[in-house]
Amino acid sequence: MSVHQAIAGQTDAPGYMTRYLESLALVERLHRLLLDVIKDEFERLGILEINAVQALLLFNIGENEVTAGELKSRGYYQGSNVSYNLKKLVEMGYMHHQRCDIDRRSVRVRLTEKGRDIREIVETLFRRHSEGLSQSGTLGPDGLDQINRSLQKMERFWTDQIRYIY
């Protein structure tokens, strides 16, 4: 018996807890698979100095210039070690950094040409997958819209739970 089954069996009103835990596990697995997909693409292309988390960060920043704090608030980065990854990306030449004129403690970052090249690789990968999903009939626009609406509702619920803590 798994932990999920043990927890779900306690007060599982018509299987709702089981479904909720299954959703949580699926979201977690999908995120890990996304990172694996990116990693595999970079290995296929022989790009080994950058990891999938860093590549996804570059993709999410795009043409924007942001502070480290904005990376999380804008949803560009979900991890806890943003400073480490920013430092590595600057050292490897994927990002420029510059102290803010107004607040010297704050650093603004933006992609270099090398960073934009990585962003383009990730965008091409995502475009290829998007077209593959559509052409194969695996998941059409309505299915994606439904998934997105459901995940947005979950995000709002969790955000509200966090706000009530403080």
Phi and psi in degrees as GROMACS dihedral restraints (atoms count N, CA, C in turn):
[ dihedral_restraints ]
;  ai    aj    ak    al  type     phi  dphi    fc
    3     4     5     6     1   -81.2    20    10
    4     5     6     7     1   165.9    20    10
    6     7     8     9     1   -60.0    20    10
    7     8     9    10     1   -40.5    20    10
    9    10    11    12     1   -59.5    20    10
   10    11    12    13     1   -42.4    20    10
   12    13    14    15     1   -66.9    20    10
   13    14    15    16     1   -40.3    20    10
   15    16    17    18     1   -64.4    20    10
   16    17    18    19     1   -44.5    20    10
   18    19    20    21     1   -67.7    20    10
   19    20    21    22     1   -46.8    20    10
   21    22    23    24     1   -61.7    20    10
   22    23    24    25     1   -35.4    20    10
   24    25    26    27     1   -70.1    20    10
   25    26    27    28     1   -16.6    20    10
   27    28    29    30     1   -69.7    20    10
   28    29    30    31     1   -56.8    20    10
   30    31    32    33     1  -140.3    20    10
   31    32    33    34     1    50.4    20    10
   33    34    35    36     1   -84.5    20    10
   34    35    36    37     1    88.1    20    10
   36    37    38    39     1   -65.2    20    10
   37    38    39    40     1   120.0    20    10
   39    40    41    42     1    24.6    20    10
   40    41    42    43     1    50.9    20    10
   42    43    44    45     1    75.0    20    10
   43    44    45    46     1    10.4    20    10
   45    46    47    48     1   -65.3    20    10
   46    47    48    49     1   -44.6    20    10
   48    49    50    51     1   -61.3    20    10
   49    50    51    52     1   -41.5    20    10
   51    52    53    54     1   -60.2    20    10
   52    53    54    55     1   -45.0    20    10
   54    55    56    57     1   -64.4    20    10
   55    56    57    58     1   -41.5    20    10
   57    58    59    60     1   -61.9    20    10
   58    59    60    61     1   -47.9    20    10
   60    61    62    63     1   -63.7    20    10
   61    62    63    64     1   -36.6    20    10
   63    64    65    66     1   -63.9    20    10
   64    65    66    67     1   -40.5    20    10
   66    67    68    69     1   -62.9    20    10
   67    68    69    70     1   -44.0    20    10
   69    70    71    72     1   -61.4    20    10
   70    71    72    73     1   -45.2    20    10
   72    73    74    75     1   -63.9    20    10
   73    74    75    76     1   -38.9    20    10
   75    76    77    78     1   -66.8    20    10
   76    77    78    79     1   -42.8    20    10
   78    79    80    81     1   -59.6    20    10
   79    80    81    82     1   -44.9    20    10
   81    82    83    84     1   -62.8    20    10
   82    83    84    85     1   -45.6    20    10
   84    85    86    87     1   -63.5    20    10
   85    86    87    88     1   -40.5    20    10
   87    88    89    90     1   -63.4    20    10
   88    89    90    91     1   -39.7    20    10
   90    91    92    93     1   -63.9    20    10
   91    92    93    94     1   -44.7    20    10
   93    94    95    96     1   -63.7    20    10
   94    95    96    97     1   -39.8    20    10
   96    97    98    99     1   -64.9    20    10
   97    98    99   100     1   -38.9    20    10
   99   100   101   102     1   -57.6    20    10
  100   101   102   103     1   -46.5    20    10
  102   103   104   105     1   -63.1    20    10
  103   104   105   106     1   -38.4    20    10
  105   106   107   108     1   -65.3    20    10
  106   107   108   109     1   -39.9    20    10
  108   109   110   111     1   -61.5    20    10
  109   110   111   112     1   -44.4    20    10
  111   112   113   114     1   -65.4    20    10
  112   113   114   115     1   -45.1    20    10
  114   115   116   117     1   -57.9    20    10
  115   116   117   118     1   -46.5    20    10
  117   118   119   120     1   -61.3    20    10
  118   119   120   121     1   -40.3    20    10
  120   121   122   123     1   -62.6    20    10
  121   122   123   124     1   -42.8    20    10
  123   124   125   126     1   -68.9    20    10
  124   125   126   127     1   -37.4    20    10
  126   127   128   129     1   -64.9    20    10
  127   128   129   130     1   -41.0    20    10
  129   130   131   132     1   -60.3    20    10
  130   131   132   133     1   -35.9    20    10
  132   133   134   135     1   -87.1    20    10
  133   134   135   136     1    -3.5    20    10
  135   136   137   138     1    76.6    20    10
  136   137   138   139     1    21.2    20    10
  138   139   140   141     1   -98.4    20    10
  139   140   141   142     1   103.1    20    10
  141   142   143   144     1  -112.8    20    10
  142   143   144   145     1    -9.8    20    10
  144   145   146   147     1   -82.5    20    10
  145   146   147   148     1   -11.5    20    10
  147   148   149   150     1  -118.7    20    10
  148   149   150   151     1   140.8    20    10
  150   151   152   153     1   -97.1    20    10
  151   152   153   154     1   172.0    20    10
  153   154   155   156     1   -64.4    20    10
  154   155   156   157     1   -38.0    20    10
  156   157   158   159     1   -62.4    20    10
  157   158   159   160     1   -43.7    20    10
  159   160   161   162     1   -66.1    20    10
  160   161   162   163     1   -40.8    20    10
  162   163   164   165     1   -63.8    20    10
  163   164   165   166     1   -41.6    20    10
  165   166   167   168     1   -65.6    20    10
  166   167   168   169     1   -36.9    20    10
  168   169   170   171     1   -61.8    20    10
  169   170   171   172     1   -45.7    20    10
  171   172   173   174     1   -61.7    20    10
  172   173   174   175     1   -41.7    20    10
  174   175   176   177     1   -59.8    20    10
  175   176   177   178     1   -46.3    20    10
  177   178   179   180     1   -68.3    20    10
  178   179   180   181     1   -34.2    20    10
  180   181   182   183     1   -69.5    20    10
  181   182   183   184     1   -42.6    20    10
  183   184   185   186     1    58.0    20    10
  184   185   186   187     1  -129.1    20    10
  186   187   188   189     1   -91.2    20    10
  187   188   189   190     1     5.3    20    10
  189   190   191   192     1   -79.5    20    10
  190   191   192   193     1   156.0    20    10
  192   193   194   195     1  -115.5    20    10
  193   194   195   196     1   120.7    20    10
  195   196   197   198     1  -137.3    20    10
  196   197   198   199     1   164.3    20    10
  198   199   200   201     1   -92.3    20    10
  199   200   201   202     1   165.7    20    10
  201   202   203   204     1   -59.4    20    10
  202   203   204   205     1   -40.8    20    10
  204   205   206   207     1   -62.5    20    10
  205   206   207   208     1   -36.8    20    10
  207   208   209   210     1   -69.1    20    10
  208   209   210   211     1   -24.4    20    10
  210   211   212   213     1   -56.9    20    10
  211   212   213   214     1   -43.0    20    10
  213   214   215   216     1   -77.5    20    10
  214   215   216   217     1   -44.9    20    10
  216   217   218   219     1   -65.6    20    10
  217   218   219   220     1   -29.2    20    10
  219   220   221   222     1   -89.3    20    10
  220   221   222   223     1    -3.1    20    10
  222   223   224   225     1    81.6    20    10
  223   224   225   226     1    17.2    20    10
  225   226   227   228     1   -78.8    20    10
  226   227   228   229     1   -23.1    20    10
  228   229   230   231     1  -145.3    20    10
  229   230   231   232     1   130.7    20    10
  231   232   233   234     1  -109.2    20    10
  232   233   234   235     1    -8.9    20    10
  234   235   236   237     1   -80.4    20    10
  235   236   237   238     1   177.5    20    10
  237   238   239   240     1   -99.6    20    10
  238   239   240   241     1   -12.7    20    10
  240   241   242   243     1  -108.9    20    10
  241   242   243   244     1    48.9    20    10
  243   244   245   246     1   -63.5    20    10
  244   245   246   247     1   -38.7    20    10
  246   247   248   249     1   -61.3    20    10
  247   248   249   250     1   -42.8    20    10
  249   250   251   252     1   -60.9    20    10
  250   251   252   253     1   -49.4    20    10
  252   253   254   255     1   -65.5    20    10
  253   254   255   256     1   -38.3    20    10
  255   256   257   258     1   -63.3    20    10
  256   257   258   259     1   -44.8    20    10
  258   259   260   261     1   -59.0    20    10
  259   260   261   262     1   -46.8    20    10
  261   262   263   264     1   -62.7    20    10
  262   263   264   265     1   -42.4    20    10
  264   265   266   267     1   -65.5    20    10
  265   266   267   268     1   -36.3    20    10
  267   268   269   270     1   -67.8    20    10
  268   269   270   271     1   -47.2    20    10
  270   271   272   273     1   -58.8    20    10
  271   272   273   274     1   -36.9    20    10
  273   274   275   276     1   -85.1    20    10
  274   275   276   277     1    -3.2    20    10
  276   277   278   279     1    86.3    20    10
  277   278   279   280     1    17.8    20    10
  279   280   281   282     1   -90.4    20    10
  280   281   282   283     1   -18.0    20    10
  282   283   284   285     1  -138.8    20    10
  283   284   285   286     1   148.3    20    10
  285   286   287   288     1   -95.2    20    10
  286   287   288   289     1   149.5    20    10
  288   289   290   291     1  -134.5    20    10
  289   290   291   292     1   148.5    20    10
  291   292   293   294     1  -151.6    20    10
  292   293   294   295     1   134.7    20    10
  294   295   296   297     1   -66.5    20    10
  295   296   297   298     1   141.1    20    10
  297   298   299   300     1   -69.5    20    10
  298   299   300   301     1   140.8    20    10
  300   301   302   303     1   -67.9    20    10
  301   302   303   304     1   -35.5    20    10
  303   304   305   306     1   -77.8    20    10
  304   305   306   307     1   -48.9    20    10
  306   307   308   309     1  -121.3    20    10
  307   308   309   310     1   100.4    20    10
  309   310   311   312     1   -64.7    20    10
  310   311   312   313     1   -16.1    20    10
  312   313   314   315     1   -76.2    20    10
  313   314   315   316     1   -21.6    20    10
  315   316   317   318     1   -93.8    20    10
  316   317   318   319     1   140.9    20    10
  318   319   320   321     1  -118.9    20    10
  319   320   321   322     1   132.7    20    10
  321   322   323   324     1  -100.8    20    10
  322   323   324   325     1   140.6    20    10
  324   325   326   327     1  -125.0    20    10
  325   326   327   328     1   151.4    20    10
  327   328   329   330     1  -152.1    20    10
  328   329   330   331     1   160.6    20    10
  330   331   332   333     1   -74.6    20    10
  331   332   333   334     1   144.5    20    10
  333   334   335   336     1   -86.6    20    10
  334   335   336   337     1   179.6    20    10
  336   337   338   339     1   -59.4    20    10
  337   338   339   340     1   -41.5    20    10
  339   340   341   342     1   -61.5    20    10
  340   341   342   343     1   -39.3    20    10
  342   343   344   345     1   -67.5    20    10
  343   344   345   346     1   -38.7    20    10
  345   346   347   348     1   -66.5    20    10
  346   347   348   349     1   -32.0    20    10
  348   349   350   351     1   -63.1    20    10
  349   350   351   352     1   -42.6    20    10
  351   352   353   354     1   -65.0    20    10
  352   353   354   355     1   -41.9    20    10
  354   355   356   357     1   -59.0    20    10
  355   356   357   358     1   -41.2    20    10
  357   358   359   360     1   -63.8    20    10
  358   359   360   361     1   -38.4    20    10
  360   361   362   363     1   -62.7    20    10
  361   362   363   364     1   -44.9    20    10
  363   364   365   366     1   -66.6    20    10
  364   365   366   367     1   -41.6    20    10
  366   367   368   369     1   -61.8    20    10
  367   368   369   370     1   -42.1    20    10
  369   370   371   372     1   -62.5    20    10
  370   371   372   373     1   -41.8    20    10
  372   373   374   375     1   -59.5    20    10
  373   374   375   376     1   -49.0    20    10
  375   376   377   378     1   -64.3    20    10
  376   377   378   379     1   -38.2    20    10
  378   379   380   381     1   -63.6    20    10
  379   380   381   382     1   -43.7    20    10
  381   382   383   384     1   -60.9    20    10
  382   383   384   385     1   -43.0    20    10
  384   385   386   387     1   -68.1    20    10
  385   386   387   388     1   -39.7    20    10
  387   388   389   390     1   -60.8    20    10
  388   389   390   391     1   -46.1    20    10
  390   391   392   393     1   -65.8    20    10
  391   392   393   394     1   -38.6    20    10
  393   394   395   396     1   -63.7    20    10
  394   395   396   397     1   -42.9    20    10
  396   397   398   399     1   -60.7    20    10
  397   398   399   400     1   -44.9    20    10
  399   400   401   402     1   -67.0    20    10
  400   401   402   403     1   -49.4    20    10
  402   403   404   405     1   -67.6    20    10
  403   404   405   406     1   -33.0    20    10
  405   406   407   408     1   -80.5    20    10
  406   407   408   409     1   -11.6    20    10
  408   409   410   411     1    76.0    20    10
  409   410   411   412     1    10.4    20    10
  411   412   413   414     1   -60.9    20    10
  412   413   414   415     1   -44.2    20    10
  414   415   416   417     1  -154.2    20    10
  415   416   417   418     1   115.3    20    10
  417   418   419   420     1   -89.5    20    10
  418   419   420   421     1  -179.9    20    10
  420   421   422   423     1   -57.0    20    10
  421   422   423   424     1   -40.1    20    10
  423   424   425   426     1   -64.8    20    10
  424   425   426   427     1   -40.3    20    10
  426   427   428   429     1   -64.0    20    10
  427   428   429   430     1   -42.9    20    10
  429   430   431   432     1   -64.7    20    10
  430   431   432   433     1   -40.6    20    10
  432   433   434   435     1   -61.2    20    10
  433   434   435   436     1   -41.7    20    10
  435   436   437   438     1   -65.6    20    10
  436   437   438   439     1   -45.0    20    10
  438   439   440   441     1   -59.2    20    10
  439   440   441   442     1   -47.1    20    10
  441   442   443   444     1   -61.9    20    10
  442   443   444   445     1   -42.9    20    10
  444   445   446   447     1   -62.2    20    10
  445   446   447   448     1   -43.2    20    10
  447   448   449   450     1   -64.2    20    10
  448   449   450   451     1   -44.8    20    10
  450   451   452   453     1   -67.3    20    10
  451   452   453   454     1   -34.4    20    10
  453   454   455   456     1   -65.5    20    10
  454   455   456   457     1   -38.3    20    10
  456   457   458   459     1   -63.9    20    10
  457   458   459   460     1   -43.0    20    10
  459   460   461   462     1   -62.4    20    10
  460   461   462   463     1   -42.9    20    10
  462   463   464   465     1   -60.8    20    10
  463   464   465   466     1   -45.1    20    10
  465   466   467   468     1   -62.2    20    10
  466   467   468   469     1   -42.4    20    10
  468   469   470   471     1   -60.7    20    10
  469   470   471   472     1   -49.8    20    10
  471   472   473   474     1   -64.1    20    10
  472   473   474   475     1   -40.1    20    10
  474   475   476   477     1   -60.6    20    10
  475   476   477   478     1   -42.7    20    10
  477   478   479   480     1   -63.6    20    10
  478   479   480   481     1   -37.2    20    10
  480   481   482   483     1   -64.0    20    10
  481   482   483   484     1   -40.2    20    10
  483   484   485   486     1   -66.9    20    10
  484   485   486   487     1   -41.6    20    10
  486   487   488   489     1   -62.3    20    10
  487   488   489   490     1   -34.6    20    10
  489   490   491   492     1   -72.1    20    10
  490   491   492   493     1   -20.8    20    10
  492   493   494   495     1   -67.4    20    10
  493   494   495   496     1   -37.5    20    10
